[in-house]
Amino acid sequence: MTKTLPFLALCSILYVSTGFGGDSTSEARAYPLQHKKGEAFLRDQNGDPHFLFVDANWALPYFFTREEAVRYLDDRQQKGFSMIKLNAVPWNRTWNEAGDGAGDSNAYGAKPFVDRDPLTPNEAYWVHFDWLLEEAGKRGLQLLIETPEFFDPITTPEQARAVGRFLGRRYGPSNNLIWLHGSDRNASQEDARLVEAMVSGIREFDTRHLHTFHPGAGHDSIEGLATVADTSWLGLVWSYAYRPGYPWGAIEPYVRATLSYRNARGLPVYLGEAGYEEERTPTLNTAAVIRRQIYWFVLNGALAGHTYGHGRIWLRKAGWEETLDAPGARHAALATQFFRQLPWYEYTPDTEARIVIENRVKDPTELALKGDHHVACALRLDGTGALLYLPPDRPQDLPVALDLAHLPGKLSLRWIDPTTGASVKSEAISGGANYPLASRPNTEGSLDWIVLIEQEK
């Protein structure tokens, strides 16, 4: 048995010194990000691969004071996040879900538009947003800015275009942002006109930054933009899945990721949204669920990165500060550090199920029959190794059969605990067409493991 430094400690050393896996330290990141044709991931302005680690804090510009925002941004920087997704202007849904009643002002009473007129931005509101973008940049953080084409009081394409021009002119010169459109629903025919107007307004002044689209739950950006004639501006595909049991958009995350990867038209895919930790009820999205959806998504095609969220943080509910270090946040950071160190861009989803025999299906939707037992797998691009994730709900007495005949030479198998990052066992294994692999409890008593199969050294 081989013991190593806990992975989090190891990665912390690497992260502070030189960066790892092509994803540089936060201080040295060169934004804006870009996409190179034919690649399933993003790169920074230095050409280095970049793995997105996004935190959901939709209401950061309007629920949080500056002091609270600084505390939050400092914590997210320390945990290795690279981006915060948020609304550019207050969204009534966030006020209602927070239980504070409707409202359209930030923490200092400033509204985004004078007299609710989209053609008249309120400088006091946007000065605060300027400050937030700058503070994020100081910490190497980007903002994923959701534009308000679907938000009250915008109702016409002319208003959307005017707001787009304002945003593009004001924030185009900033480096640390990506534009997000859509706002949690697929575009109807009427919506399409608003999206097109907002995008065109921004692009009159800003053609440097990537754009993505926030579809309805269970869908991705490609599907959400089906009514939009020209989507040449789309540079990143948001993939969105709430697991079965949720009241909306239920689809197995690994099925959604597989479908998005196959339909992405050569664009990178990332996990835009899935379950937020402790959202709705503390037992619905546990740390184990957070881990599972991350590994399922990334190994099945979300190679641009993933998103984490906590139900108390994004709504600034009482005690939100205590949840900054929630178990799911720590495990999401471990997952990010693991992928960056691999490095992740040297792997691709095993879409032909060469390794995991039970994944050999004609249609990706058939994978859903595996439910919570699905074993995700990605292959090294050079064909010399594989990366698997055994989920927490797969019983120990249900081993997964692996076809290792496709991997050349002598092989070694390494077990990595996703709850600690520690490599706890490394062993030489034989190849063959039916190698049984069974799980065992990890440090926290769960059954999920990362399994790395490599050429024996």
Steps between C-alpha positions, in 0.01 A plus 500: 500500500632842408425803717542854369450853619131585524415626153373836626830574672697394195289709269526801730878488467480475122229763473695763694828441321469431131146394426434155360349325204531812287262704721713780645469660841225753552740794507648407162186404309469684172140582418277511303475130431485374145408188309725339243313322222486125543576501874255398772644740759588869535834679498617827649675780312836328553368193323492296821204262553252627757259287704195698614407470867187713537308595812133596481428826679229653286413776746855614582456844335186586695457291817856541631668806648855579396638360825309177448606480136867534596471218753326282243746574216801440725366159595424400142845607387659289774300194395618526140179622336562678172157655435184623674169488314256778583215715373587842362179643650262383775273216402169483682532125530803531726316742727201272520701186569692681772170582667568873499216603271539660160761767443732642240776680694846405618611495864542880490157576358618569145292370210655409161271732302354841579120478535519143364597631158750263329619791287616691809761310705544613860867588550490425874407137437758444229783662695449226758503236223823659366653458844393135522650415161825671595520323838442165333777577251745579779450145620535335160125441484278546198133592506249306293254785450139409426351772285140619567326451165235286676480717813235755579491787392648402159218406265613595147799425274575873488535513877710183503733639232542825691591317821736277303676806360530644849649177639734449205627856509547504877645152558652405166841641605506274811673166456348281769152420373286274282151599384207277593158529336169324544413497868383146570271434207514393138440787260153527350452672164439828683795439733726443199457862392602621846808275510610606152456867592695470827787314334521737206495800732791362704697403191484852357757585768640166615608210280775374734298300749334160482121465515295208631129434554307397814225262380214340686578220745581171330629666183815659362583820313457341156149383584412823677589703190304288252281799407795736445605518135861615546694350792846560359573706812465196728841397629423273794223243556323505837375152594227488764362204695313445821498136605176302504305586813514874435169670415629623162746423223574151625762315295793290610807730498711247308234472230478879469878534479525227234227657287651848531847376407366325189291800391743781584597582139866509590451735796621428854240378750491578870272413789303825517261390771396195697392453859617761752617368834222495762259677265132441580583253777833410665463137389418558133845606382762366735877518453484151346248623241722801425800274440302262287360763264844661451678178402207375295490823302872550440579139407203491265595814308487820706872554446478879530428470872221493755283707734437474873230678698359513852136574570573730792778699337339607174190618683704653786293317757577522871824320578630514141850572632508163677438316174800646316693193617218250449610142424379523141707815441811330633440188292430710189834674555672162531339384176619815323854461627501135397391578144748785467789282615419206271485704270136463393545615140698185422181297543185456294168330583489130419205552266538151349508332844825324428575454869172478697314212339158582646512846335478345152159630392360619169356825636639711789155520658519124562775571753232640731396141570809481721360775722739589781725204417652650185880474475646788297814452295741713297801386296840656457524651154809289429308184589731397785272541800152558639329696775189367672260618769316246714192675644405498870177307446646203314497202739822321589349174378443648153847507340543669165651295217783673314636411158869585536607327179496841331776633728854396401782376719514435872243697698475644849182603677489782754212569741441866590258600774285794376420603857865561594697494176733236642635224279447201725590202289703426187520154352619322188215342307471264208317600187234291339150538374308456827676648801266530803529818706309533827479801729569528872429767764708816475613717791151638560331162463363571154568263211614746233855490366708641219687221323802589286633227268844577355798335340704335772812700577 
